[in-house]
Each structure stands twice: as C-alpha cells, then as structure tokens.
Amino acid sequence: MVTRVHQTGPESMIAAPYDVALIQIDSGPLIEAVSTSQLDERKIATGEPVELVLEALGEDEGGEEIAAYRFKLAGEREEKG
Amino acid sequence: MSRQVVVLGVGLHPFGRFPEKTAQELVREAAIMALDSAGVAFRDVNLVTCGRVQPSSGGAFEAVSELGMTGVPIITTDMACASSSTAFRQACQAIELGVADVALVVGFERMERGLVQANTAGSYKDMMGLGLMPPRYALKAKAYMERYGAPAEAFAQVSVKSHKNATYNKYAHHQKELSLEEVMNSRMVADPITLYQCCPTSDGAGAVVVSAMEVAAQYSSRWVRVAGWGMGTPCYDDAGSLETDADLTDKVAKRIAGEAYERAGIGPDDVDVTQLHDAFTSGEIVRIEALGLCEEGAAADLTVRGETGITGSIPVNTDGGLLSRGHPLGATGVAQIAEIFWQLLGEAGERQVEGPPKVGLCHNAGGGASAGIVVHVFDR
C-alpha cells in the first residue's frame, strides 16, 4: 500500500507531496521507503515488485553528498507466485 | 504475594493551548484536584512518579515542588506518548511490592504547534521524509482498506464520534462537533488521513493518586481497582508480512493486552468501556481489533454504525480520545485513567456510559514502530 504525504518535517530533503510505501524485502523485513516519483495509486497494488534506487538528495554542510534509498516500480512486471 | 492497588482519585488541568501558564501551574491544578478527589494530603504521598517528554532536565522536581517539599522521592519517566501510563505502572509496582503505600502520578506537557518530530533530530529518516507519524497511520488505514474493503469515510467517522464525545468534556482541547464532510474535506496530511483525523498538539496536565487497597479506606470510600496490566515493546516475532500487517505495533498491542487480560482473569468481552491510543483515526479502528473488542475486520463497520459511541455496544474514547481531548504527550496516559475512573464510578456526567460500567481498559502507545505499549484493566 502507498500513502501520499502532503506534510513533512522541517529537515526533510524531499519536498512534499511524495509517496511512501511499505516495501517487503525478499529476505523478509518490511521497510518504509519513498518513491522516486509520484505514483499512480491505481496502478499500485500490494505485491507489486519494486526496485531499489540510490539517489543523491543533496549535500551536507561540509559538501559531502547525502544519498538515500528510494524505490521505483520494477521495469518488468513479474508474476507473483 | 503482591498487594492490590486502587486508584483513589484523579485530576486534570484542561487540555488546550495555555501559552501563559507554566508547567508548574498546569501540574499544580491537576495534582491538587487528584489529591482532593482521593482525600489524600500531599504529606501522605510516599512516592511521586512523573511522565513527560519534551526535555527540560529536572522539570518534574520543579513542577511537583509547588505541592510541598516533604522529601518524597520523585521519578520521571520518558516513554514518549506512553510516559504517564508508564509512570502509573511504576507507582503501582512500588505499591504492589510494599515500597510505597500512597503514590501520586503526574503527567504534563507543553507543546509547540505542528508535526511532532518522532525521530532523533538530524537522523537520516528526517532527511528522507520518513518515520513521520501521519504516513505511518495512513499506511495502517490503507492496509485496512485493502484487506477489508473499508471506505475512507469509516476513518473519518472516528473523528466525528470523537469530536461529539469531547463536547461533553470540559477538559477537552476541541469541544466542537464536526460533520463527516468537514472531516473528509479538511486538508490532506497523508492520504487518507486528513487534518481533522490527526490529534492536536496540546498543553495539559493530569494526575492520579493510587494506594494499596489495604490502606484505601483511610482516605476514601470510592476507588477503582487496578485489575491487570501489560507493558512492553516489540520483539522480532511480532514482525509480519505485507499481506497481514501494516505495522507491527498493533500485534504488540494484541500480545500485551492479552497479558493484561490474563492478569485480570477476564477476556475482552468483559470490557465495558475503553480508552485507547487514537493519535490518528486509523489507530482507533485497528486497535479496537488488536485489543480483541471485536472481530478482525469488523471495527470500521461498527464505527460507521455508531457502536463505538457512548451509547454503543463497545464505547471507545468516551472523553474524545487523543483526537479531541488532545494529546499533551506526557499527560495522555493519566487522562485516559482519569476517564476510566469517572466512568466506572458513574461520575462521567453527560458522557457516562450506562450501567455504570464495571470494567474499563486503557491502552497507551509511545514511540512509533519501536513502540512501548502500556495496557491497564480496571474494575470496581
């Protein structure tokens, strides 16, 4: 499931609105993650395969790059058994 | 053999916005009311436990010192939104063990407007826009809607009911009825949770006096018994799968409520009135089920049919809950206990559940996914 977040915290480097989903990793754990782009909810059903994306959000005060994990819909839809 | 504990008295300072008042003033009013209600003088109190979240080192000493300086030990607890329920448990344990006979539990908070920052300041989650409470509760709602086909209106109805209940509660932050349209059409915070489905940040204080049952008669003839309790945090076994669980905290609530029922020697069917942690509307729906008050998947429909209202078959958050009574973090747990005290003694006025009820339950959750859950069962 996905929720569109319209209000975020002051330290967020991702501007609202953005979409947050619960992602189940193949090895088991559930994590919250932000999608790389706004998703069309009608196309997102539980069980939809997604891919991990590492993305630069910006730089910290010392000029170090800050990267975050996000997700996008998997390029090819796989049938779930 | 541990001793029986009773709640002898309760007190609240109204919840709302009181920028002109200090924490001491809030606590003083609530504590004096609780002591008067219990027939207890502050000099008879052997232990003070205190729940509060927003940091001000030693704040509890200052807040309580206005009641008198009797040398009493004061313990402060931070368990996020479950702080004063935890402080209450600490006081009960001290009495059960014979370390104290009479204890005063206080909870207080003064809060800023806006989103509560649940993460450690500057954490990676903050930067990634994650770990915020509204999306977490929104995902609970989405999971529930997907699993049971519930409409978004069912969640909004929780807020409509809550606001109606709060119009009967002079201590509530929001004492104004809202229509389903007003709730649904308020600003979207995290789909499907709209602004009026989020609890406010509030200022407020509450206090509860507890004693050993064996000394209670010295002070008062009216009290409710602490019949059972459960307290804890998640464990790895609580984690589920995407298909079955949106958030493991409610599995934890189920486990911990089970412990409370077992200690009380009752089951969820015996509970007549409940105060639970409805920080956002979906919290109420999923926790009604986690506490076993109805079958899984039934809470949304029961809510829409009015069964969770004061005159319904499973009255929940009769005082307006976090959503409308308000949620001054450290004061919420004692406010829940105060409402159950009044309900069981038939002193809840216009929001009194018929009976009056014999068994009441409080569920308080702190800290998001790594949550501490505290459940207490009371009877008379």
Boltz contact constraints between the chains, C-beta under 6 A:
constraints:
  - contact:
      token1: [A, 1]
      token2: [B, 139]
      max_distance: 6.0
  - contact:
      token1: [A, 1]
      token2: [B, 142]
      max_distance: 6.0
  - contact:
      token1: [A, 1]
      token2: [B, 143]
      max_distance: 6.0
  - contact:
      token1: [A, 1]
      token2: [B, 146]
      max_distance: 6.0
  - contact:
      token1: [A, 3]
      token2: [B, 135]
      max_distance: 6.0
  - contact:
      token1: [A, 3]
      token2: [B, 138]
      max_distance: 6.0
  - contact:
      token1: [A, 3]
      token2: [B, 139]
      max_distance: 6.0
  - contact:
      token1: [A, 3]
      token2: [B, 142]
      max_distance: 6.0
  - contact:
      token1: [A, 3]
      token2: [B, 190]
      max_distance: 6.0
  - contact:
      token1: [A, 3]
      token2: [B, 191]
      max_distance: 6.0
  - contact:
      token1: [A, 4]
      token2: [B, 191]
      max_distance: 6.0
  - contact:
      token1: [A, 5]
      token2: [B, 135]
      max_distance: 6.0
  - contact:
      token1: [A, 5]
      token2: [B, 190]
      max_distance: 6.0
  - contact:
      token1: [A, 6]
      token2: [B, 188]
      max_distance: 6.0
  - contact:
      token1: [A, 6]
      token2: [B, 189]
      max_distance: 6.0
  - contact:
      token1: [A, 7]
      token2: [B, 189]
      max_distance: 6.0
  - contact:
      token1: [A, 8]
      token2: [B, 129]
      max_distance: 6.0
  - contact:
      token1: [A, 9]
      token2: [B, 115]
      max_distance: 6.0
  - contact:
      token1: [A, 9]
      token2: [B, 117]
      max_distance: 6.0
  - contact:
      token1: [A, 9]
      token2: [B, 126]
      max_distance: 6.0
  - contact:
      token1: [A, 11]
      token2: [B, 126]
      max_distance: 6.0
  - contact:
      token1: [A, 11]
      token2: [B, 127]
      max_distance: 6.0
  - contact:
      token1: [A, 12]
      token2: [B, 129]
      max_distance: 6.0
  - contact:
      token1: [A, 13]
      token2: [B, 127]
      max_distance: 6.0
  - contact:
      token1: [A, 14]
      token2: [B, 129]
      max_distance: 6.0
  - contact:
      token1: [A, 20]
      token2: [B, 135]
      max_distance: 6.0
  - contact:
      token1: [A, 22]
      token2: [B, 139]
      max_distance: 6.0
  - contact:
      token1: [A, 24]
      token2: [B, 242]
      max_distance: 6.0
  - contact:
      token1: [A, 32]
      token2: [B, 130]
      max_distance: 6.0
  - contact:
      token1: [A, 34]
      token2: [B, 129]
      max_distance: 6.0
  - contact:
      token1: [A, 46]
      token2: [B, 146]
      max_distance: 6.0
  - contact:
      token1: [A, 46]
      token2: [B, 242]
      max_distance: 6.0
  - contact:
      token1: [A, 68]
      token2: [B, 128]
      max_distance: 6.0
